[in-house]
């Protein structure tokens, strides 16, 4: 999902382990269900009580990109990479791993 200065990608199934929940993420919400970049900030694991998963949403096929404002997301068979092209902050997520850079 790319909307209102945010790029976020949630994942339903993963084989990687989460790091410890940060103290800033209240236990009443979920942690680590995806990755997010908000505005000009760094990418981080999601701490929220919602999801962007929508089974009716348009799928970004492998080998394609989408650009909305400063955000570019690239879908490839290894996973998806989203970047704020204005800041260079990015994330990669797949069922096997994630990276924040």
Helices and strands as residue ranges (DSSP letters): E 2-3, E 6-10, E 30-38, E 44-48, E 64-68, E 71-76, E 79-84, E 90-93, E 98-100
